[in-house]
């Protein structure tokens, strides 16, 4: 009786054995349905065996096999690596590789411009007036001739369904794109980088593509992809955030009109994700473009992996299975024997150190791709100037006025959403604090409320101080809403758009703002780091940066590195082609190395200095770390658990050597959502030593009595917070 070992999406360290009924074809990688207790679950078969440690009489059978869908061997290997390296359950890792099984694969409307065919014009002329949606869509086509990509993207779900049916019947079709090749010409540095990548095809190689903002890294990706596609291969391209995918897809399809692209990210409907999964698995999709989850995409002809903006913290999953998509991509590339390109204007220190040590090959793009485009001029101005109004100083206000007179666009950046970070009483200094977290409540004006950005708690703004009754309550600090209001007062005729998590909750909200920027229907953009990454706004010539100093007070050891990356990325939005850019940074610390690097456009010098600092302090990437975090409703419970975990770690350290187990401390946010939080760091200069230590430690921790404490181990944590 053959036995299927099945990885199920539960937090169990083992797989589960099920016998395979006669006549049911099951192999490793098959997606099956089984019964676990009272639940019917879908899982992945990791192997087939002839014997089981469980009594045969107690084994249940495989209920069903998902025909035509399976997890290929290399993805199954990737899941096993994620499970082992990140100390996660195999079933939870395998769940990342599955498509949405409950959804039917939706036939998506490919992005592009559409028009009615001659047959469609004739057939739809006699539509019943009762079909209001179909008649309205037909009339728009007749009036406009064609609907462009933005108009198609803004269609309702019902209109999309109608358009899909019209495509199936031949009533509507994509408007052929003009030209079949890109209009750009690679410069010498781009050609050299492309040649190195193409020369490595057919085997594993890791490249750090270090290109300044606007240097044309995407052009290099596409040129290298051409060589892969010419050989019949597929390309996987990862981006850090969903909002980056539409602009990149438009650019790819504009440069390569016939390219078959599949999108994979959590913002898609379940049916669309299943369709994309199938297109990748069948080889129909030549390019798979997605966020971190796309690293698990089944791609039988994978020939190249690209990780764009590889430094971005969004590639690190912060809960559930805490994997890093960049590192998983590197592992997969090595396993498949294909090149991987890690692109960034501000490479992470992990990648920077690997390139410096020769483990990755360094490729530099030191100039902007358009010879007319120059790096922006950077100016530092006082943050706390007496003449500043709601955070905006004279220098920035004057620079914005100049852009408005010229008909150019400005971006004002502050990495805090809401109106103000806290509400303070002018008399007794009371501050609005979250009842469930050790954090302040943020003031919001639209709609008026006090909100916790950690747990989601929300309450009304008090009319008077709860402590002393004083009605003089002051919003302290600067958020995007306050900055938007201040700019609207200073420049009443300016068209202002705010971009943050609050203003872009709708599915197409960010795309709508981006389209308005491209149509020159917006004068001033106000926003958070959502605007910092990868967006190309040709008419945007001024960037103002406020609140950067906040990161310099952070206890997180990665704060300086992240601030440097954020500043360079935001500043890089200024200036393209023949329009010179300017960056105005308001700071109280103009001599800080981060700001000096921004002034000189010399990230390399700063990165080298930060690596030396990390080495001296014994911090990643010069050492390897894991973070044990725990939380409980009662502080005594979490403290007792952490003391036990620490004692176990100290005991095991003697057997494993070269591992340092630090004492537990309260997390930077000591209480969140009613849970008291603590953490403990384990470090080693050798990755192998840490990996030998962690499984034994985890097993002993899991055996500790009591269930009142929730805990997790985070390998290669994004920070010690």
C-alpha positions as CSV (number, residue, x, y, z in Angstrom):
1,X,0.0,0.0,0.0
2,X,1.8,3.2,-1.1
3,X,1.9,6.0,1.4
4,X,1.8,9.7,0.5
5,X,3.6,12.0,2.9
6,X,1.6,15.3,2.8
7,X,2.6,18.7,3.9
8,X,-0.5,20.5,5.3
9,X,-1.0,24.2,6.1
10,X,-0.8,23.8,9.8
11,X,2.0,24.7,12.3
12,X,3.2,21.1,12.7
13,X,6.9,20.3,12.3
14,X,6.2,17.0,10.4
15,X,4.3,15.8,7.3
16,X,1.3,13.5,7.6
17,X,0.9,10.0,6.1
18,X,-2.1,9.0,4.0
19,X,-2.5,5.8,2.0
20,X,-3.2,6.1,-1.7
21,X,-6.3,4.3,-3.0
22,X,-5.8,2.0,-5.9
23,X,-6.2,3.7,-9.2
24,X,-5.4,7.2,-7.9
25,X,-2.2,8.5,-9.5
26,X,-0.2,10.4,-6.9
27,X,3.4,11.6,-7.1
28,X,5.7,14.0,-5.3
29,X,4.4,17.5,-5.9
30,X,0.8,16.5,-6.3
31,X,-1.8,18.8,-4.7
32,X,-4.2,16.6,-2.8
33,X,-7.2,16.9,-0.5
34,X,-7.2,15.0,2.8
35,X,-9.0,14.8,6.1
36,X,-7.2,16.1,9.2
37,X,-9.4,15.6,12.2
38,X,-12.7,17.4,11.4
39,X,-11.1,19.6,8.7
40,X,-10.7,18.9,5.0
41,X,-7.4,20.4,3.8
42,X,-5.4,20.8,0.7
43,X,-1.7,19.9,0.9
44,X,1.3,19.0,-1.1
45,X,2.7,15.5,-1.4
46,X,6.4,15.7,-0.5
47,X,7.3,12.1,-1.2
48,X,5.9,8.6,-1.7
49,X,6.8,5.8,0.8
50,X,5.9,2.1,1.3
51,X,6.0,2.2,5.1
52,X,4.7,4.4,7.8
53,X,5.4,4.9,11.5
54,X,1.7,5.1,12.0
55,X,-0.4,1.9,12.4
56,X,-1.9,1.2,8.9
57,X,-5.3,0.7,10.5
58,X,-5.2,4.3,11.7
59,X,-4.2,5.8,8.4
60,X,-6.8,7.8,6.4
61,X,-6.7,7.9,2.6
62,X,-6.1,10.6,0.1
63,X,-9.5,12.0,-0.8
64,X,-8.8,13.7,-4.1
65,X,-6.0,14.8,-6.4
66,X,-6.1,18.2,-8.1
67,X,-5.8,17.1,-11.7
68,X,-3.5,19.2,-13.9
69,X,-1.9,21.1,-11.1
70,X,1.2,20.2,-9.1
71,X,4.1,21.8,-7.4
72,X,7.2,21.2,-9.5
73,X,10.3,19.7,-8.0
74,X,12.4,22.9,-7.8
75,X,9.6,24.7,-6.1
76,X,9.2,21.8,-3.7
77,X,12.9,22.0,-3.0
78,X,12.5,25.8,-2.4
79,X,9.8,25.1,0.1
80,X,12.0,22.6,1.9
81,X,14.8,25.2,2.1
82,X,12.4,27.9,3.4
83,X,11.1,25.4,6.0
84,X,14.6,24.4,7.2
85,X,16.5,27.7,7.0
86,X,13.7,29.9,8.5
87,X,12.6,27.3,11.1
88,X,9.1,27.1,9.7
89,X,6.7,24.2,9.3
90,X,7.0,22.5,5.9
91,X,3.2,22.6,5.4
92,X,3.1,26.4,5.9
93,X,6.0,26.9,3.5
94,X,4.3,24.7,0.8
95,X,1.1,26.7,1.2
96,X,3.0,29.7,-0.2
97,X,3.5,27.8,-3.5
98,X,-0.2,26.9,-4.0
99,X,-2.6,28.9,-6.2
100,X,-6.0,29.9,-4.7
101,X,-7.6,26.4,-4.9
102,X,-11.2,27.5,-4.2
103,X,-11.3,30.0,-7.1
104,X,-11.8,29.2,-10.7
105,X,-9.1,30.5,-13.0
106,X,-10.4,33.8,-14.4
107,X,-9.8,34.8,-17.9
108,X,-8.2,38.2,-17.4
109,X,-8.5,41.1,-19.7
110,X,-4.9,41.6,-20.9
111,X,-3.7,45.2,-20.2
112,X,-3.7,47.5,-23.2
113,X,-6.0,49.5,-25.5
114,X,-9.1,47.9,-26.9
115,X,-11.5,48.7,-29.8
116,X,-14.5,47.0,-31.3
117,X,-13.9,44.8,-34.3
118,X,-16.0,45.2,-37.4
119,X,-17.9,42.1,-36.5
120,X,-18.5,43.5,-33.0
121,X,-19.7,46.8,-34.3
122,X,-22.3,45.0,-36.4
123,X,-23.4,42.5,-33.8
124,X,-23.7,44.9,-30.9
125,X,-25.7,47.4,-32.9
126,X,-28.9,45.5,-31.9
127,X,-28.2,45.1,-28.2
128,X,-31.3,45.2,-26.0
129,X,-31.6,48.5,-24.1
130,X,-32.3,46.5,-21.0
131,X,-28.6,45.4,-21.0
132,X,-27.5,48.8,-19.5
133,X,-23.9,47.8,-18.7
134,X,-23.3,46.3,-22.2
135,X,-25.0,49.2,-24.0
136,X,-23.0,51.8,-22.0
137,X,-19.7,50.0,-22.7
138,X,-20.6,49.7,-26.4
139,X,-21.5,53.4,-26.6
140,X,-18.1,54.4,-25.1
141,X,-16.3,52.4,-27.7
142,X,-18.3,54.0,-30.5
143,X,-17.8,57.5,-29.1
144,X,-14.0,57.2,-28.3
145,X,-13.0,54.7,-31.0
146,X,-10.8,52.8,-28.5
147,X,-10.3,52.7,-24.7
148,X,-6.8,53.1,-23.5
149,X,-5.1,51.1,-20.8
150,X,-6.1,53.5,-18.0
151,X,-9.8,53.4,-19.1
152,X,-9.8,49.6,-19.2
153,X,-8.2,49.5,-15.8
154,X,-11.0,51.7,-14.4
155,X,-13.8,49.4,-15.6
156,X,-16.1,47.9,-13.1
157,X,-16.1,44.2,-12.5
158,X,-19.3,43.8,-14.5
159,X,-17.9,45.8,-17.4
160,X,-14.8,43.6,-17.3
161,X,-16.9,40.5,-17.5
162,X,-18.8,41.9,-20.5
163,X,-15.4,42.8,-22.2
164,X,-14.0,39.3,-21.6
165,X,-17.1,37.8,-23.3
166,X,-16.7,40.2,-26.2
167,X,-13.1,39.2,-26.6
168,X,-14.1,35.5,-26.6
169,X,-16.7,36.2,-29.3
170,X,-14.3,38.3,-31.4
171,X,-16.4,41.5,-30.9
172,X,-13.4,43.4,-29.2
173,X,-9.7,43.1,-29.6
174,X,-6.4,44.7,-28.4
175,X,-5.3,47.6,-30.5
176,X,-1.9,46.6,-32.0
177,X,0.9,48.5,-30.3
178,X,3.1,50.7,-32.6
179,X,6.4,49.1,-33.1
180,X,7.7,45.8,-31.9
181,X,11.1,46.8,-30.3
182,X,12.0,49.3,-27.7
183,X,12.9,52.8,-28.7
184,X,15.8,53.2,-26.2
185,X,19.4,52.6,-27.0
186,X,21.6,51.2,-24.4
187,X,24.6,53.3,-23.3
188,X,28.1,51.7,-22.9
189,X,27.6,50.9,-19.2
190,X,24.2,49.3,-19.9
191,X,25.6,47.3,-22.8
192,X,28.5,46.0,-20.6
193,X,26.1,45.0,-17.8
194,X,23.8,43.2,-20.3
195,X,26.7,41.4,-21.9
196,X,27.9,40.1,-18.5
197,X,24.5,38.8,-17.6
198,X,23.8,37.3,-21.0
199,X,27.2,35.7,-20.9
200,X,26.3,33.9,-17.7
201,X,23.0,32.4,-19.1
202,X,22.9,28.6,-18.7
203,X,24.6,28.6,-15.3
204,X,24.3,30.2,-11.9
205,X,25.8,33.6,-11.3
206,X,24.7,36.4,-8.9
207,X,25.0,40.0,-10.0
208,X,24.7,43.2,-8.0
209,X,23.4,45.8,-10.5
210,X,24.4,49.0,-8.8
211,X,22.8,51.8,-10.8
212,X,21.9,55.3,-9.7
213,X,18.3,56.4,-10.0
214,X,17.4,56.9,-13.6
215,X,20.3,54.9,-14.9
216,X,18.1,52.5,-16.8
217,X,18.3,49.3,-14.8
218,X,14.9,48.2,-16.2
219,X,16.4,48.5,-19.8
220,X,19.2,46.1,-18.7
221,X,16.6,43.7,-17.3
222,X,14.7,43.7,-20.6
223,X,17.7,43.4,-22.8
224,X,18.9,40.4,-20.7
225,X,15.4,39.0,-20.8
226,X,15.4,39.2,-24.6
227,X,18.3,36.7,-24.7
228,X,16.5,34.4,-22.4
229,X,13.3,34.5,-24.4
230,X,15.2,33.9,-27.6
231,X,16.3,30.6,-26.1
232,X,12.7,29.7,-25.2
233,X,13.2,30.5,-21.5
234,X,11.1,32.3,-18.9
235,X,12.0,35.3,-16.7
236,X,11.0,35.9,-13.1
237,X,11.0,39.6,-12.1
238,X,10.3,40.5,-8.5
239,X,9.3,44.0,-7.3
240,X,8.9,45.0,-3.6
241,X,5.3,46.5,-3.8
242,X,2.1,46.0,-5.7
243,X,1.9,49.6,-6.7
244,X,5.1,49.2,-8.8
245,X,3.6,46.5,-11.0
246,X,1.2,48.6,-13.3
247,X,3.9,51.1,-14.4
248,X,6.4,48.4,-14.9
249,X,3.9,46.2,-16.9
250,X,3.0,49.2,-19.1
251,X,6.7,49.8,-19.8
252,X,7.4,46.1,-20.5
253,X,4.4,45.8,-22.8
254,X,5.2,49.1,-24.5
255,X,8.8,47.9,-25.2
256,X,7.8,44.3,-26.0
257,X,4.2,44.3,-27.3
258,X,4.1,40.6,-27.9
259,X,5.5,39.5,-24.6
260,X,3.2,37.2,-22.6
261,X,3.2,38.6,-19.0
262,X,1.7,37.0,-15.9
263,X,1.1,39.1,-12.8
264,X,1.3,37.5,-9.3
265,X,0.5,39.5,-6.2
266,X,-2.0,39.6,-3.4
267,X,-3.9,42.6,-4.9
268,X,-5.3,40.4,-7.6
269,X,-8.6,38.6,-7.3
270,X,-8.3,34.9,-6.5
271,X,-9.4,33.8,-10.0
272,X,-6.8,36.1,-11.6
273,X,-4.0,34.7,-9.4
274,X,-5.0,31.1,-10.2
275,X,-5.0,32.0,-13.9
276,X,-1.5,33.6,-13.6
277,X,-0.2,30.5,-11.7
278,X,-1.4,28.3,-14.5
279,X,0.1,30.5,-17.2
280,X,3.5,30.3,-15.4
281,X,3.3,26.6,-14.8
282,X,2.4,25.8,-18.4
283,X,5.1,28.0,-19.8
284,X,2.6,30.2,-21.5
285,X,3.8,33.2,-19.5
286,X,7.2,34.3,-20.7
287,X,7.6,36.9,-18.0
288,X,6.3,36.5,-14.4
289,X,6.2,39.8,-12.6
290,X,5.2,39.9,-9.0
291,X,5.9,40.7,-5.4
292,X,7.7,38.4,-2.9
293,X,5.1,35.5,-3.2
294,X,6.0,35.2,-6.9
295,X,9.4,33.7,-6.0
296,X,7.4,30.4,-5.6
297,X,5.9,30.6,-9.1
298,X,6.1,27.3,-11.0
299,X,8.3,28.0,-14.1
300,X,9.4,25.0,-16.1
301,X,11.7,27.0,-18.4
302,X,13.1,29.5,-15.9
303,X,16.2,31.1,-17.3
304,X,16.7,34.4,-15.3
305,X,15.6,35.9,-12.0
306,X,15.6,39.6,-11.4
307,X,15.0,41.2,-8.0
308,X,14.4,44.9,-8.5
309,X,14.9,47.3,-5.6
310,X,16.6,44.4,-3.8
311,X,17.3,46.5,-0.7
312,X,13.6,47.0,0.1
313,X,12.4,45.7,3.4
314,X,9.1,44.6,1.8
315,X,10.9,41.5,0.5
316,X,11.0,40.2,4.1
317,X,7.8,38.6,5.4
318,X,7.2,39.9,8.9
319,X,4.7,37.3,10.1
320,X,3.6,33.7,9.5
321,X,6.4,32.2,7.4
322,X,9.2,34.8,7.9
323,X,11.2,34.3,4.7
324,X,13.1,36.8,2.7
325,X,12.1,36.7,-1.0
326,X,15.5,38.1,-2.2
327,X,17.4,35.4,-0.5
328,X,14.9,32.7,-1.5
329,X,15.4,34.0,-5.1
330,X,19.2,33.6,-4.9
331,X,18.8,30.1,-3.5
332,X,16.4,29.1,-6.3
333,X,18.7,30.6,-8.9
334,X,21.6,28.6,-7.6
335,X,19.5,25.4,-7.5
336,X,18.2,25.9,-11.0
337,X,21.5,27.0,-12.4
338,X,20.4,30.4,-13.7
339,X,21.6,33.9,-13.2
340,X,20.0,36.2,-10.6
341,X,20.3,40.0,-10.9
342,X,19.9,42.1,-7.7
343,X,19.2,45.7,-8.8
344,X,19.2,48.8,-6.7
345,X,20.5,52.4,-6.5
346,X,21.1,51.7,-2.8
347,X,22.1,48.0,-2.4
348,X,21.5,46.4,0.9
349,X,24.6,46.0,3.1
350,X,24.1,42.2,2.7
351,X,24.4,42.5,-1.0
352,X,27.1,45.1,-0.8
353,X,29.3,43.0,1.4
354,X,28.8,39.9,-0.8
355,X,29.9,41.9,-3.9
356,X,32.9,43.3,-2.1
357,X,33.9,39.8,-1.0
358,X,33.5,38.5,-4.6
359,X,30.5,36.2,-4.0
360,X,28.4,38.4,-6.3
361,X,29.6,40.1,-9.5
362,X,29.3,43.9,-9.4
363,X,27.9,45.8,-12.3
364,X,27.8,49.6,-12.2
365,X,25.5,52.1,-14.0
366,X,27.1,55.4,-12.8
367,X,25.2,57.7,-15.2
368,X,21.6,58.4,-16.0
369,X,20.4,56.6,-19.1
370,X,19.3,59.8,-20.8
371,X,22.4,61.9,-21.5
372,X,20.4,65.1,-21.0
373,X,19.4,64.1,-17.5
374,X,21.7,65.1,-14.6
375,X,21.6,64.1,-11.0
376,X,19.5,66.6,-8.9
377,X,21.1,69.4,-7.0
378,X,20.7,68.8,-3.3
379,X,20.3,71.6,-0.7
380,X,20.0,71.2,3.1
381,X,18.0,73.7,5.0
382,X,17.2,74.1,8.7
383,X,14.3,72.0,9.9
384,X,13.3,74.1,12.9
385,X,13.6,77.6,11.2
386,X,11.6,80.3,12.9
387,X,9.8,81.2,9.7
388,X,8.7,77.6,9.0
389,X,4.9,77.1,8.8
390,X,3.5,73.7,9.6
391,X,7.0,72.2,8.9
392,X,7.6,73.9,5.6
393,X,10.6,76.3,5.6
394,X,11.2,79.3,3.3
395,X,13.6,77.5,1.0
396,X,11.1,74.7,0.2
397,X,8.2,77.1,-0.1
398,X,10.1,79.3,-2.6
399,X,11.2,76.3,-4.6
400,X,7.6,75.0,-4.9
401,X,6.4,78.4,-6.0
402,X,9.0,78.5,-8.8
403,X,7.8,75.0,-10.0
404,X,4.2,76.2,-10.1
405,X,5.2,79.2,-12.2
406,X,7.0,77.0,-14.6
407,X,4.2,74.4,-14.8
408,X,6.4,71.7,-13.3
409,X,5.6,69.2,-10.6
410,X,6.8,68.9,-7.0
411,X,6.9,66.0,-4.5
412,X,6.9,66.7,-0.8
413,X,7.8,63.7,1.3
414,X,7.1,62.9,4.9
415,X,7.1,59.3,6.1
416,X,4.2,59.7,8.5
417,X,0.5,59.4,7.5
418,X,-2.3,61.1,9.4
419,X,-2.5,64.7,10.5
420,X,0.0,64.7,13.4
421,X,1.8,61.9,15.3
422,X,0.2,62.8,18.7
423,X,-2.2,65.1,20.5
424,X,-0.8,67.1,23.5
425,X,-2.4,69.2,26.2
426,X,-0.7,72.6,26.4
427,X,-1.4,72.9,30.2
428,X,-0.5,69.5,31.8
429,X,1.4,67.9,28.9
430,X,-1.0,65.0,28.6
431,X,-0.5,63.0,25.4
432,X,-3.0,60.8,23.5
433,X,-1.9,57.2,24.1
434,X,-3.2,53.9,22.9
435,X,-4.9,51.8,25.6
436,X,-3.6,48.6,24.0
437,X,-0.1,49.6,22.9
438,X,2.9,51.5,24.3
439,X,2.4,54.0,21.5
440,X,0.8,57.4,20.9
441,X,-2.4,57.7,19.0
442,X,-2.1,59.6,15.7
443,X,-4.4,62.5,14.9
444,X,-6.4,62.1,11.7
445,X,-8.5,64.8,10.2
446,X,-10.3,62.9,7.4
447,X,-12.3,61.7,9.1
448,X,-11.5,63.2,12.5
449,X,-10.3,60.6,14.9
450,X,-7.3,59.3,17.0
451,X,-5.9,56.1,15.6
452,X,-3.2,53.6,16.6
453,X,-1.1,52.6,13.6
454,X,0.0,49.5,15.4
455,X,-3.2,47.8,16.4
456,X,-5.9,49.7,14.6
457,X,-7.6,51.1,17.7
458,X,-9.6,54.2,17.0
459,X,-11.4,56.7,19.1
460,X,-12.9,60.2,18.9
461,X,-10.8,63.3,19.4
462,X,-11.6,64.6,22.9
463,X,-13.0,68.2,23.2
464,X,-10.9,68.8,26.4
465,X,-7.9,67.2,28.1
466,X,-9.0,64.0,29.9
467,X,-6.5,64.9,32.6
468,X,-7.0,68.5,33.5
469,X,-10.0,69.7,31.4
470,X,-8.0,72.2,29.3
471,X,-9.6,72.7,25.9
472,X,-6.2,73.8,24.3
473,X,-5.2,70.5,22.8
474,X,-2.4,70.7,20.2
475,X,-1.6,68.4,17.4
476,X,2.2,67.8,17.7
477,X,4.3,66.9,14.7
478,X,3.7,66.6,11.0
479,X,1.8,64.0,9.0
480,X,0.7,63.8,5.3
481,X,-2.8,65.2,6.0
482,X,-1.4,68.2,7.8
483,X,1.2,68.8,5.1
484,X,-1.5,68.6,2.5
485,X,-3.6,71.2,4.3
486,X,-0.6,73.5,4.8
487,X,0.3,73.3,1.1
488,X,-3.3,74.0,0.1
489,X,-3.3,77.1,2.3
490,X,0.1,78.3,1.0
491,X,-0.7,77.6,-2.7
492,X,-4.5,77.8,-3.0
493,X,-4.5,77.3,-6.8
494,X,-2.3,74.3,-6.8
495,X,-3.7,70.9,-7.6
496,X,-2.5,68.7,-4.7
497,X,-2.8,64.9,-4.3
498,X,-1.9,62.9,-1.2
499,X,-0.5,59.4,-1.5
500,X,-0.4,57.2,1.6
501,X,-2.0,54.1,2.9
502,X,-5.2,55.9,3.9
503,X,-5.7,57.6,0.5
504,X,-5.0,54.6,-1.7
505,X,-7.1,51.9,-0.1
506,X,-9.2,51.4,-3.2
507,X,-8.0,48.9,-5.7
508,X,-7.3,51.5,-8.5
509,X,-6.7,54.5,-6.3
510,X,-2.9,54.6,-6.7
511,X,-3.1,54.0,-10.5
512,X,-5.6,56.9,-10.8
513,X,-3.2,59.3,-9.1
514,X,-0.3,58.0,-11.2
515,X,-2.3,58.6,-14.4
516,X,-3.2,62.1,-13.3
517,X,0.5,62.9,-12.7
518,X,1.4,61.6,-16.1
519,X,-1.4,63.7,-17.6
520,X,0.0,66.8,-15.8
521,X,-3.2,67.1,-13.8
522,X,-1.4,67.4,-10.5
523,X,1.0,70.1,-9.4
524,X,2.1,68.9,-6.0
525,X,2.3,65.3,-4.7
526,X,2.4,64.8,-0.9
527,X,3.2,61.3,0.3
528,X,5.0,58.6,2.2
529,X,7.6,56.0,1.0
530,X,4.9,54.7,-1.4
531,X,6.2,57.4,-3.8
532,X,9.9,56.7,-3.2
533,X,10.3,53.5,-5.2
534,X,10.7,53.1,-8.9
535,X,8.2,55.6,-10.2
536,X,9.2,57.7,-13.1
537,X,7.5,61.1,-13.3
538,X,9.0,63.1,-16.2
539,X,7.6,66.5,-15.2
540,X,8.6,66.3,-11.5
541,X,11.6,68.5,-10.9
542,X,11.5,69.2,-7.2
543,X,11.5,66.9,-4.2
544,X,11.2,68.2,-0.6
545,X,12.0,65.9,2.2
546,X,10.7,66.5,5.8
547,X,11.1,64.4,8.9
548,X,14.2,62.4,7.8
549,X,15.9,63.2,11.2
550,X,13.3,60.9,13.0
551,X,15.2,57.8,11.8
552,X,18.4,59.0,13.4
553,X,16.8,58.6,16.9
554,X,15.8,55.0,16.2
555,X,17.2,52.1,18.3
556,X,17.0,49.8,15.3
557,X,20.5,49.0,14.0
558,X,19.3,49.2,10.4
559,X,17.8,52.7,10.7
560,X,20.7,54.6,9.2
561,X,20.9,52.2,6.2
562,X,17.2,52.5,5.6
563,X,17.2,56.3,5.9
564,X,20.1,56.5,3.4
565,X,18.2,54.2,0.9
566,X,15.0,56.2,1.4
567,X,16.6,59.6,0.9
568,X,18.4,58.5,-2.3
569,X,15.3,56.8,-3.7
570,X,13.1,59.8,-3.0
571,X,15.6,62.3,-4.3
572,X,16.0,60.2,-7.4
573,X,12.4,61.1,-8.4
574,X,13.5,64.7,-9.2
575,X,14.6,65.5,-12.8
576,X,14.5,63.6,-16.0
577,X,15.6,64.3,-19.6
578,X,16.0,68.0,-20.2
579,X,14.4,69.1,-16.9
580,X,17.0,69.5,-14.1
581,X,16.0,68.4,-10.7
582,X,16.4,69.9,-7.2
583,X,16.1,68.3,-3.8
584,X,15.5,70.3,-0.6
585,X,16.1,68.4,2.6
586,X,15.1,69.9,5.9
587,X,17.4,68.7,8.7
588,X,18.8,69.6,12.1
589,X,21.9,67.5,11.4
590,X,23.5,68.7,8.1
591,X,26.9,67.2,9.0
592,X,25.5,63.7,9.5
593,X,27.2,61.1,7.1
594,X,23.8,60.2,5.6
595,X,23.2,63.8,4.5
596,X,26.8,64.3,3.3
597,X,26.4,61.2,1.2
598,X,23.2,62.5,-0.3
599,X,24.9,65.9,-1.1
600,X,27.8,64.1,-2.9
601,X,25.7,61.4,-4.5
602,X,28.1,58.9,-3.0
603,X,26.2,56.0,-1.5
604,X,29.2,53.7,-2.0
605,X,31.3,55.6,0.6
606,X,28.5,55.5,3.1
607,X,27.9,51.8,2.5
608,X,31.6,51.0,3.1
609,X,31.5,53.0,6.3
610,X,28.3,51.3,7.5
611,X,29.8,47.9,6.9
612,X,32.8,48.9,9.0
613,X,30.5,50.0,11.8
614,X,28.5,46.8,11.7
615,X,31.7,44.7,11.8
616,X,33.0,46.6,14.8
617,X,29.6,46.2,16.6
618,X,29.2,42.6,15.6
619,X,26.0,43.1,13.8
620,X,24.6,41.7,10.5
621,X,25.6,41.4,7.8
622,X,29.0,40.8,9.4
623,X,27.4,38.3,11.7
624,X,24.3,36.1,11.4
625,X,21.3,36.5,13.7
626,X,18.0,35.0,14.8
627,X,15.4,36.8,16.9
628,X,13.1,35.0,19.3
629,X,10.0,37.1,20.0
630,X,7.3,36.3,22.4
631,X,4.1,38.0,23.7
632,X,1.5,37.3,26.3
633,X,-1.3,39.2,28.0
634,X,0.6,39.2,31.3
635,X,4.1,40.5,31.6
636,X,5.1,37.8,34.1
637,X,4.1,35.1,31.6
638,X,6.2,36.4,28.8
639,X,9.2,37.1,31.1
640,X,9.1,33.6,32.5
641,X,8.9,32.0,29.1
642,X,11.8,34.1,27.8
643,X,14.0,33.3,30.8
644,X,13.4,29.6,30.2
645,X,14.2,30.0,26.5
646,X,17.4,31.9,27.4
647,X,18.4,29.1,29.9
648,X,17.9,26.5,27.2
649,X,19.9,28.5,24.7
650,X,22.8,28.9,27.1
651,X,22.8,25.2,27.8
652,X,22.8,24.3,24.1
653,X,25.5,26.9,23.3
654,X,28.2,24.7,24.9
655,X,27.4,21.9,22.5
656,X,27.2,24.0,19.3
657,X,29.9,26.6,20.0
658,X,30.4,29.9,18.2
659,X,26.9,31.0,19.1
660,X,26.1,33.9,21.5
661,X,22.8,33.9,23.3
662,X,21.8,37.4,24.6
663,X,19.6,38.0,27.6
664,X,15.9,38.8,26.8
665,X,14.7,42.4,26.8
666,X,11.5,44.2,26.1
667,X,10.7,44.8,22.5
668,X,11.0,48.4,21.2
669,X,7.2,48.4,21.2
670,X,6.8,46.8,24.6
671,X,3.0,46.4,24.4
672,X,1.0,45.9,21.2
673,X,-2.7,45.1,20.8
674,X,-2.9,44.2,24.5
675,X,0.1,41.8,24.4
676,X,3.3,42.4,26.5
677,X,6.2,41.7,24.2
678,X,9.8,40.6,24.7
679,X,12.7,39.5,22.4
680,X,16.0,37.6,22.6
681,X,18.8,37.7,20.0
682,X,21.0,34.8,19.1
683,X,24.1,35.5,16.9
684,X,27.0,33.7,15.3
685,X,29.8,34.8,13.0
686,X,29.2,31.6,11.1
687,X,25.8,30.9,9.4
688,X,26.3,27.1,9.6
689,X,26.9,27.2,13.4
690,X,23.6,29.2,13.8
691,X,21.7,26.8,11.6
692,X,22.9,23.8,13.7
693,X,21.9,25.5,16.9
694,X,18.4,26.7,15.9
695,X,16.6,23.4,15.3
696,X,17.6,21.9,18.7
697,X,16.7,25.2,20.4
698,X,13.4,25.4,18.7
699,X,12.5,21.8,19.6
700,X,13.3,22.4,23.3
701,X,11.3,25.7,23.3
702,X,8.3,24.0,21.8
703,X,8.3,21.5,24.6
704,X,8.0,24.2,27.3
705,X,4.8,23.9,29.3
706,X,2.0,26.4,29.1
707,X,0.1,27.9,26.2
708,X,-0.3,31.5,27.4
709,X,2.6,32.8,25.4
710,X,2.8,33.1,21.6
711,X,6.3,33.0,20.2
712,X,8.2,32.8,16.9
713,X,11.8,32.6,15.6
714,X,12.8,35.1,12.9
715,X,16.0,34.1,11.1
716,X,17.9,37.0,9.5
717,X,15.4,39.5,11.0
718,X,14.8,42.9,9.4
719,X,15.6,44.5,12.7
720,X,15.7,44.0,16.4
721,X,12.4,45.8,17.1
